[in-house]
Amino acid sequence: MPDMGQQRQGQLAVVNDFVIPSRSLELAETHQGRHFQVWFEPHSKAYFIKDLGIGFGVFKKMENGAAVLKDNMLINVGEAYIVVNLHPEGAEDMGQSYQTLKLKMFGGSGNGEQFEFELSEMQTGERDILIGRTPECNIRINDKLLSKVQSHIKIKYNPITGQ
């Protein structure tokens, strides 16, 4: 059972600290502090999670549903990790749309491989980027435990707004 730390109540927020002990003494020494934050927004009736930059990051297991890709997001697919980069850097902060989706693979047989997808190629509608172990996949990962098509990235383009 997690240790319930401090509990404070603000206007609409209740803060609970859950301390989950590490099984490794070495990791317990190097990864101290708050790792992530979970909160509920009553207006949208949804829970959100935010990585606070300590430790190995925050992971969300996707059994179904969708997640919006963000710059520097890390995706775990079998033995491989894929880092998402959206270009130009800082476009969202400047009110611009991204032009390029760049995916870089770490680990597994495709370590160091990079894939780029230009949004200008997608102006006719939607396109799926397939991730899996078959030659038909745009991103091929040689891992026998993966499905033929393990996952896909769907890029939606609206020709009216240009985004």
C-alpha atoms as one frame of an Amber mdcrd trajectory, in Angstrom:
protein
   0.000   0.000   0.000   1.450   3.389  -0.970   2.465   5.739   1.813   0.106
   8.723   1.932   2.269  11.797   2.390   1.136  15.358   2.847  -2.437  16.210
   2.051  -3.497  19.792   1.377  -6.777  21.087   0.150  -6.979  24.236  -2.001
  -9.900  25.801  -3.793 -10.558  22.914  -6.176  -7.447  20.807  -5.657  -6.474
  18.064  -3.268  -2.782  17.187  -3.348  -1.743  13.676  -2.345   1.831  12.430
  -2.393   2.179   8.689  -2.934   5.603   7.322  -2.068   6.306   4.067  -3.879
   9.535   2.516  -2.567  12.153   1.379  -5.064  13.282  -2.244  -5.105  16.838
  -1.161  -5.880  18.844   0.816  -3.311  21.007   2.303  -6.081  17.971   3.620
  -7.982  16.412   4.878  -4.757  19.481   7.088  -4.205  19.669   8.513  -7.730
  15.965   8.986  -8.482  14.604  10.804  -5.446  11.769  13.310  -5.556   8.540
  13.731  -7.436   8.553  11.960 -10.795   5.140  12.810 -12.205   1.900  14.579
 -11.464  -1.630  13.297 -12.084  -4.633  15.605 -11.960  -8.319  15.591 -12.778
 -10.022  18.433 -14.618 -13.726  18.595 -13.754 -14.618  20.638 -16.849 -13.340
  18.014 -19.291 -13.971  15.104 -16.900 -10.542  13.677 -17.704  -7.333  12.720
 -15.914  -3.995  14.095 -17.089  -0.422  13.031 -16.346   2.709  15.194 -16.550
   6.348  14.093 -16.399   8.341  16.216 -13.925  11.710  15.293 -15.436  13.134
  13.000 -12.748  13.935   9.346 -13.361  13.034   7.305 -16.406  10.016   9.310
 -17.514   6.313   8.606 -17.486   4.836   5.821 -19.581   1.273   5.232 -20.681
   0.351   1.737 -21.811  -1.816   1.975 -24.912  -4.173  -0.971 -25.277  -6.600
   1.011 -27.374  -7.423   4.602 -28.043  -5.192   7.368 -29.291  -2.587   9.797
 -28.037  -1.567  13.077 -29.661   2.141  13.090 -30.498   4.203  15.782 -28.794
   7.739  16.947 -29.475  10.341  14.774 -27.675   7.768  12.091 -26.823   9.251
   8.627 -26.283   7.363   5.632 -27.702   8.253   2.060 -26.671   7.577  -0.581
 -29.334   8.950  -4.009 -28.422  12.732  -3.817 -28.006  12.896  -0.382 -29.641
  12.240   3.153 -28.484  11.164   5.854 -30.916  11.747   9.538 -30.174   9.290
  11.958 -31.790  10.577  15.292 -33.098   8.294  17.867 -34.665   9.849  20.525
 -36.913  10.386  23.394 -37.134  11.260  23.539 -33.446   9.022  25.829 -31.412
   6.427  26.186 -34.181   3.541  25.626 -31.774   4.830  28.368 -29.451   4.889
  30.790 -32.405   1.346  29.862 -33.491   2.580  27.985 -36.559   1.898  24.427
 -37.624   4.575  21.748 -37.818   5.901  20.797 -41.258   7.905  17.637 -40.560
   7.488  14.593 -38.326  10.885  13.050 -37.565  11.114   9.701 -35.767  14.434
   8.323 -34.485  14.778   4.735 -33.304  16.917   3.663 -30.343  17.548   0.069
 -29.314  16.701  -3.066 -31.208  18.013  -3.925 -34.659  17.163  -0.499 -36.104
  19.197   1.502 -33.585  19.964   4.966 -34.976  17.557   4.786 -37.926  15.677
   8.001 -38.672  12.427   8.490 -40.546  11.017  11.788 -41.811   7.495  12.461
 -43.005   6.668  15.782 -44.677   3.212  17.220 -44.082   3.247  18.682 -47.607
   2.951  15.078 -48.877  -0.242  14.683 -46.857  -2.308  17.583 -48.163  -4.738
  15.273 -49.949  -6.142  13.864 -46.727  -5.141  11.374 -44.066  -2.155   9.064
 -44.061  -1.199   6.225 -41.739   2.410   5.534 -40.828   2.619   1.826 -40.046
   4.956   0.457 -37.360   5.589  -3.289 -37.203   7.730  -6.166 -38.417   6.569
  -6.629 -42.038   8.104  -5.021 -45.154   4.839  -3.115 -45.747   5.459  -1.048
 -42.602   6.938   2.434 -42.944   8.918   1.830 -39.741  10.114  -1.760 -39.626
  11.297  -3.254 -36.336  12.855  -6.715 -36.485  11.272  -8.120 -33.318   9.462
 -11.474 -33.464   7.277 -10.506 -30.505   5.703  -7.607 -32.437   2.599  -7.966
 -34.539   2.864  -7.660 -38.303   1.439  -4.166 -37.845   1.935  -3.297 -34.185
   0.778   0.292 -34.301   0.149   3.196 -36.592   0.466   6.946 -36.550  -2.368
   8.747 -38.224  -1.668  12.261 -39.352  -4.789  14.278 -39.923  -4.545  17.249
 -42.236  -7.274  19.839 -42.668  -6.876  21.567 -46.076  -9.148  24.424 -44.953
  -7.038  25.427 -41.943  -3.751  24.120 -43.351  -3.053  22.199 -40.151
